[in-house]
Amino acid sequence: MRDFSSDHRWLSLNTATVRKQGDLVEIIEACASHGIRAIDPWRDQVAAVGLDRAARAVRDAGLELSGYCRGGMFTSDAAHGGEVRDDNRRAVDEAKALGAPCVVLVVGGLPQFSRPGSAPSRDIVAARAQVEDAIADMLDYARQVNMPLAIEPLHPAYAADRACVNTARQALDICDRLDPERSGLLGVALDVYHIWWDVEVSSQIARAGRERLLAFHVCDWLVPTRDMLNDRGMMGDGVIDIKSLRAAVEAQGFCGYSEIEIFSNYWWDKPLDDVLRTCIARHRTVV
């Protein structure tokens, strides 16, 4: 396993971690000043400053990307199907323009939550089938520009509104059905927040292998958690054995960034520089 104790070369910042402290250009400039070499920007943050300006800011700062958040939210009623397809194709185009190594997919839950205005449904089996069909369509488009897609399984607490793919096994089953040749264009983004509890996590990481491990995200699970969406912990403040999970993915040959992604009302209320300094310190000692 790589030694992170003396530098933060392999730290990437998911820009949601400091989304309340500045716009994307300000975040990029702050990362560069702290020697953070990679980011994973969110589409709404890119849109707020403009795609061309975002790409220029990344380039001028000499940063890399560890991913692009996010594609997905695939589930909808029939009236919104074209919107889903077009939106995800734009995500691929934007990722290509920014030089991202993959588009991270948060697949969506029940239609009325994934695409507001869709007819309500309680059929999660149908939602999962729709997700797989939509990923197949997006994969066909992504192949044209050689843009990998990374399915991110989310904790089951998010099954209704954010992601009905909830385990690494489910995500890898989709990968194996749609990409049996393991082309490198379909894999998983594994976030410790969503997978740490899973009794199969070690065997599924081994099953994924290097070809399917496209991204690795870190934060921590607080006890108690006061808000299921916006109370993630800084690494070391919770109960996740992050080093063991990183060791497992690196044992399969993963050698990319450990991407810090923290949705937290607590950390959003802190100064930008303080958050980045804490991220760097915890990356060296806990990740």
ROMAR-332843 format. One record per atom (N, C-alpha, C): residue in three letters; x, y, z. Coordinates in pm, whole numbers, plus 50000, padded with zeros to 5 digits. Atoms other than C-alpha are relative to their C-alpha. Layout:
# ROMAR-332843
AlaXYZ...
# end
This chain:
# ROMAR-332843
Met500844988150000Met500005000050000Met500885012550000Arg499204987850009Arg501275034749915Arg500065007350136Asp499804992449877Asp502645056350196Asp499615014549975Phe500484986350016Phe500715088950219Phe500495009250111Ser499724992549878Ser502315100850543Ser500865012349978Ser499064989050017Ser504865124650397Ser499585010349896Asp500484990150096Asp502955141650117Asp498564996749963His501385002350041His499525144849960His499874999749848Arg500015001050147Arg500385137449598Arg498734993349948Trp501145007850050Trp497455113249571Trp498685003950066Leu501254994449950Leu494825134949737Leu499305007349887Ser500864992250088Ser492015146849514Ser498845005550081Leu501124993949930Leu489315170449633Leu498764999649912Asn501304998750062Asn485755164249531Asn499465013850040Thr500274985849971Thr484595200249501Thr498705002150077Ala501164998849911Ala481305193149683Ala500435002350144Thr499504998849863Thr483445192649999Thr500045014550047Val499914985749965Val483765230649986Val499075008249910Arg500874993250096Arg480855239749760Arg499385012950054Lys500614988049942Lys479525265950005Lys501015011350020Gln498974990149969Gln482855284150041Gln500455008249880Gly499554992550117Gly483385296049683Gly499544993449873Asp500355006150129Asp482765290449317Asp501144990949956Leu499035010150042Leu484685264549118Leu501375006049974Val498714993850028Val487395288349004Val500735003250129Glu499384997149870Glu488025299549362Glu500494987250067Ile499585012949942Ile488165263149474Ile501254994949931Ile498825004450075Ile490635254649198Ile501245007850044Glu498864991749960Glu492885283749294Glu500464996450141Ala499635003849863Ala492765273649662Ala500714986550002Cys499355013150007Cys493625237549578Cys501445001449952Ala498664998150053Ala496605248649372Ala500925006250105Ser499174993549900Ser497845270849655Ser500394990550113His499705009949896His497735241149895His500704987749945Gly499315011450059Gly499495217549656Gly499134988049975Ile500925010850037Ile496395196749590Ile499984999249849Arg499725001250143Arg496915183049242Arg498854995149916Ala501135005350078Ala493515169449144Ala498685003750067Ile501354997449952Ile489815176649178Ile499024991249925Asp501145006050069Asp486495160849091Asp498875010250008Pro501024989449995Pro484125189348998Pro498604994649975Trp501405003250022Trp480335188049002Trp499465008349884Arg500524993750121Arg478325197048695Arg499375013650029Asp500634987149971Asp476355224748864Asp501055010750028Gln498934990449976Gln479595241148975Gln500695004149871Val499474996950133Val480965238848622Val499065009449926Ala500974991750071Ala477765253348480Ala499985014350054Ala500074986749940Ala477885282548724Ala501105009349951Val498914991550050Val481235294748589Val500184998849849Gly499885002550142Gly480885281048236Gly501044989449971Leu499115011250031Leu482495250248083Leu501365004649952Asp498714995350053Asp485195269147893Asp500875006050110Arg499234993949891Arg486215289448197Arg500484989450098Ala499595010749909Ala486265258348416Ala501184992249943Ala498915007650063Ala488445239348169Ala501285008149999Arg498814991350001Arg490805269048141Arg500605001250139Ala499504998849863Ala491055272648519Ala500734987350043Val499335012749970Val491915235648558Val501364999549931Arg498765000550079Arg494515238048285Arg501045009950053Asp499054989849954Asp496075270548412Asp500594996550136Ala499515003849867Ala496365256348766Ala500844987349996Gly499235012350011Gly498015224748636Gly499404988250073Leu500675010749928Leu495425202448799Leu499584988649907Glu500625011350066Glu494225168048699Glu498604998250056Leu501315003849947Leu490725153948745Leu500054985350040Ser500145014149959Ser489915121948932Ser498654994549961Gly501335004150045Gly486375120648794Gly499195012349968Tyr500934989050026Tyr483385141748697Tyr498644996050054Cys501285002749934Cys480225143148909Cys498915009449948Arg500245014050012Arg477805133648807Arg499084997649883Gly501035004550091Gly475885114948543Gly499014991650077Gly500955009049936Gly472935092648613Gly498625005850017Met501404996549975Met469575099748774Met499154995049883Phe500555005950122Phe468335075948506Phe498504997450004Thr501395004449991Thr464895067348636Thr499055011749978Ser500994989750031Ser461905086648505Ser498774993049943Asp501115005350079Asp458505082048350Asp500325002049852Ala499724999750143Ala458245079147972Ala500135014249946Ala499994986250050Ala457665116447926Ala501355006750021His498714993749970His461095124448071His501184991849947Gly498925008650046Gly463085097147895Gly501015007149912Gly499094992650088Gly464525120047630Gly500895009650078Glu499234990949913Glu465625144847896Glu501134992550068Val498975008149934Val467495117248079Val501134996749904Arg498985003750099Arg469285105447766Arg500875012049963Asp499254988250046Asp470275140347652Asp500885005650111Asp499224994849887Asp471415151347997Asp501244991750023Asn498835008549977Asn473715121548033Asn500995000449885Arg499064998150110Arg475175126047690Arg500775013150016Arg499294987549971Arg475985161947785Arg501054997950108Ala499015002949895Ala477715148748096Ala501264993949941Val498855006050068Val479965127447875Val500795010649925Asp499334989550077Asp480735157147649Asp500765009650091Glu499344990949907Glu481545179547945Glu501244993450061Ala498865007249942Ala483805153148103Ala501164999549902Lys498955000550102Lys485695149947777Lys500685013649986Ala499444986550014Ala486145187647749Ala500905003650118Leu499234996949880Leu487495189248105Leu501204990850018Gly498925009549986Gly489835159648062Gly499824990550116Ala500275009249889Ala488145137948324Ala500304985749960Pro499745014050032Pro489125101148348Pro498754991450000Cys501245007649997Cys485525090048408Cys498855009350040Val501204993749949Val481955101348467Val499464991250111Val500575007449887Val480675090748809Val498495000049987Leu501445001650018Leu477115077348791Leu499314997450133Val500955002249891Val474625081749073Val498684997049931Val500935005250100Val471905061048914Val498565004650016Gly501384996149977Gly468725074549072Gly499214989450074Gly500875009149926Gly465995059249282Gly498674998349931Leu501315000450062Leu462275060049219Leu499815012349912Pro500024989550102Pro461305081548919Pro499645013850052Gln500464986949956Gln459535109549105Gln501075007850075Phe498914993249929Phe462695117049303Phe501185002749907Ser498874998450090Ser465265112349026Ser499765010849896Arg500374990150100Arg463435133248768Arg498685006350043Pro501234993749950Pro460955156748936Pro499005002649889Gly501064999050099Gly457635157748755Gly499604986649942Ser500345013450045Ser457735120748674Ser498864994350084Ala501105006449929Ala454715099848767Ala500544991750116Pro499525007649884Pro455105084449115Pro499964984949976Ser499945014550008Ser456085047949143Ser500614994650129Arg499385007149889Arg456905023349420Arg500764987649952Asp499445012250059Asp458374997249183Asp501515001249987Ile498544998950003Ile462064995449269Ile500624989949904Val499495009850097Val462524964249053Val500005006149860Ala500064993350129Ala461374983948749Ala501035011249991Ala499014989349999Ala463605012848852Ala501394994449971Arg498685005850024Arg466644990048859Arg500154995349856Ala499955004050140Ala465794976148516Ala500195012149911Gln499864987850079Gln465455011348380Gln501415005550011Val498634995549982Val468825020648526Val500944992349907Glu499095008050083Glu470544991948348Glu499825003249852Asp500234996550141Asp468905000148014Asp500615013649968Ala499474986650025Ala469905036548047Ala501525000250000Ile498545000850001Ile473505028048136Ile500494993949869Ala499625006150129Ala473655005847827Ala499985010449889Asp500094989550102Asp472515035047612Asp501135010250017Met498944990349975Met474965059047778Met501374994449965Leu498735006550031Leu477795033947739Leu500265000149850Asp499834999450145Asp477195032347364Asp500505013749957Tyr499574986550033Tyr477565070047349Tyr501415002750051Ala498704997549940Ala480565070947582Ala501144993049924Arg498985007250077Arg482415045147372Arg500515008349883Gln499614992150117Gln482465069547082Gln501115009950031Val498964990449962Val484705093247278Val500954994250105Asn499115007149908Asn486435067247499Asn499945006050140Met500194994549866Met484955080647823Met499454989250094Pro500485010249906Pro484715054948107Pro498865005150088Leu501124997249911Leu481585053648322Leu500214992050129Ala499765006349870Ala481865046048695Ala498705000150080Ile501225001149922Ile478745033248871Ile500355000950149Glu499754998649858Glu478685044549233Glu498834994150080Pro501055005249912Pro476665021949463Pro499885008850124Leu500254991749882Leu475065042149743Leu499384991650111His500555006549881His474135031350094His498494997849981Pro501435002850019Pro470655015250105Pro499065010950049Ala500854989149953Ala469305045550292Ala499615009449886Tyr500274991250113Tyr469385063349956Tyr499254993149886Ala500595008050108Ala467565036349758Ala498805006949936Ala501224994050054Ala464335056049716Ala500285012349916Asp499904987050065Asp465615090049616Asp501275002349921Arg498744996950067Arg469215087949497Arg500614988549921Ala499385011050072Ala470375053349397Ala499404986750043Cys500545013349973Cys468645019749372Cys501024989049974Val498865009250001Val472045003449313Val500755002750128Asn499594997549863Asn473204998849669Asn501184992050050Thr498835007849960Thr476054973849680Thr500974998949884Ala499015002350104Ala479264967749495Ala499604988049912Arg500445011550078Arg477824934049390Arg498995004249892Gln500984995650098Gln474824950449222Gln500675007849886Ala499344992050102Ala477044975349041Ala500854991349908Leu499155008550082Leu479464948648924Leu499204990149916Asp500875008350083Asp476634926248806Asp499605007549873Ile500334991850118Ile475564954748575Ile501215000949908Cys498794999250082Cys479154959048459Cys500244987249921Asp499725012750066Asp479504922248379Asp499004997049888Arg501005002450105Arg476254921048182Arg500215009449880Leu499914990150109Leu476924952747980Leu501395000749938Asp498624998850047Asp480694950247944Asp500784987450037Pro499365012749959Pro481684913447970Pro501464999149961Glu498605000550042Glu484954919847790Glu500915008250091Arg499214991849907Arg486074943048074Arg500885009949922Ser499314990950092Ser486984970247828Ser500695011650069Gly499494988249931Gly487874996048093Gly499075011949989Leu500944989050019Leu484905017447989Leu498804999450093Leu501085000849902Leu482515005648260Leu500544993650126Gly499495005149873Gly483385001148624Gly499275006550115Val500654995149879Val482685013648973Val500835011150064Ala499404990349909Ala483395043449194Ala499614995750140Leu500275005149866Leu483705030149548Leu500285010850104Asp499924990049894Asp483005054849827Asp499884992850133Val500005007349873Val483865042350173Val498735002750080Tyr501224996749926Tyr480775059950312Tyr498874990449967His501095008450047His478545037250108His500284985050007Ile499685014250008Ile480405004050120Ile500574994150128Trp499245005049885Trp482085001450461Trp499264989250077Trp500865008849921Trp479174982050616Trp499784986349934Asp500405011450083Asp478864955750339Asp500874987850032Val499245011949964Val479874920550445Val500744994149880Glu499365005250121Glu480834913050084Glu501035009549941Val499214989750065Val482944943750028Val501384994949957Ser498655004850037Ser486334926050030Ser499964991149878Ser500085009150114Ser485274898649790Ser499575007549873Gln500434992550118Gln483584923749559Gln501095009249948Ile498844992350046Ile486664945949548Ile500944990949921Ala499155009650073Ala488674915249447Ala499364996349867Arg500715003050125Arg486024906849188Arg500155011349899Ala499904988650091Ala486224941949043Ala501324999949926Gly498694999750064Gly489944939848978Gly500365013949949Arg499514986950044Arg491964968048832Arg499125006149892Glu500744994550113Glu489814971448519Glu498715007050041Arg501284994449958Arg486634979648711Arg500135010850107Leu499834990249891Leu488085001348991Leu500425013349939Leu499754987450071Leu487765035748837Leu500155011950094Ala499894988749907Ala487495058249146Ala499834994850142Phe500045003649858Phe487925056549524Phe499805012750081His500374988049925His486245081949754His500084997450150Val499855001649855Val486905087950123Val499315011450076Cys500544990949899Cys485185104850417Cys499814991150123Asp500215008649884Asp483815090150742Asp498544999950040Trp501385001749952Trp480605077750902Trp499965003650147Leu500104995349864Leu479705096751216Leu498934992450078Val501005005849910Val477885081751513Val499825009850116Pro501155001950089Pro475365095851553Pro500145008249872Thr500144992050122Thr474665107851200Thr498705007750011Arg501184991549977Arg472285137151226Arg499235003149873Asp500654997350130Asp471505141350856Asp500594990049901Met499505010850086Met471755112250612Met500725005249877Leu499344994750119Leu472815134650326Leu501175009150035Asn499044989149979Asn474755163450479Asn500664999850137Asp499265001249875Asp476475150050790Asp501064989249990Arg498845008850011Arg479405130550658Arg501135005450087Gly498904996049914Gly482535130950868Gly501305001749925Met498614999350043Met486075141850806Met500684986850036Met499325012749976Met488325111550782Met500655000150140Gly499485001149865Gly489235099951133Gly499035004150108Asp500994995649901Asp486165114751302Asp498884989850019Gly501075009849993Gly483985084051251Gly500514985950021Val499775014149966Val484005046151249Val500544991649884Ile499585007850116Ile485215035750902Ile501504997050007Asp498595004150010Asp488475016150872Asp500465003149857Ile499704995350136Ile489595036450570Ile501264993449946Lys498755005850048Lys493115022650551Lys499804985849947Ser500225013750046Ser491854986950518Ser499314999749865Leu500684999550129Leu489544996150232Leu500965004849891Arg499014995650100Arg492335015050055Arg500984988749970Ala499095011350023Ala494624985250104Ala499354989749907Ala500695009850083Ala491994962949943Ala499965004349853Val500054995750140Val491614984349630Val501405000649940Glu498644999450053Glu495354989549598Glu500574986149976Ala499565013750023Ala495904952049627Ala499554995049863Gln500475003650133Gln493934949449302Gln500685008249890Gly499284992150098Gly496224974349131Gly499535014349985Phe500444986150009Phe494325006749188Phe501125009150046Cys498904990949966Cys496885034749187Cys499615014549974Gly500474986550024Gly494725065549142Gly499885008050128Tyr500164990849888Tyr493655093449373Tyr499044994550105Ser500975001649893Ser492005089749711Ser499265013350008Glu500774987750020Glu489255114949654Glu499145003050122Ile500744996049881Ile487865133549954Ile498685006349958Glu501334995050034Glu484115138649921Glu499175000550129Ile500694998349873Ile482375152850229Ile498835009649982Phe501194991449994Phe478805165750228Phe499755002750148Ser500074997549856Ser478695183150564Ser499645014550029Asn500354986549956Asn476855213050702Asn501065005750094Tyr498954995649908Tyr479575214250968Tyr501215005349924Trp498794995850071Trp482495216050725Trp499725010949897Trp500344988950090Trp480665238850481Trp500015013450072Asp500024987749922Asp480565264250762Asp501405004650040Lys498634996749965Lys484375264450799Lys500685007449884Pro499264993350108Pro486805286950605Pro500644990049905Leu499485008850105Leu488005271750280Leu501404994950032Asp498625004249973Asp491675271450375Asp500094990550118Asp500005009049885Asp490935254950710Asp499564986049960Val500475013150045Val489015226950540Val501094993049921Leu498965006350082Leu491795220850290Leu501184995550085Arg498895004149912Arg494475220450561Arg499634987450079Thr500425011949926Thr492425195250759Thr499974987749909Cys500005011150096Cys491895173650450Cys501394994649977Ile498635004350025Ile495625172950386Ile500544992350122Ala499495006549879Ala496445164150747Ala499394986150019Arg500675012949980Arg493855136250765Arg500374990249889His499575008850109His494875122650424His501344993450035Arg498695005349965Arg498395118150559Arg499954990350118Thr499995007949876Thr497375102350889Thr498924989350007Val501145009149986Val494045084450840Val499734992149873Val500315006750127Val493635076150470Val501114990249966
# end
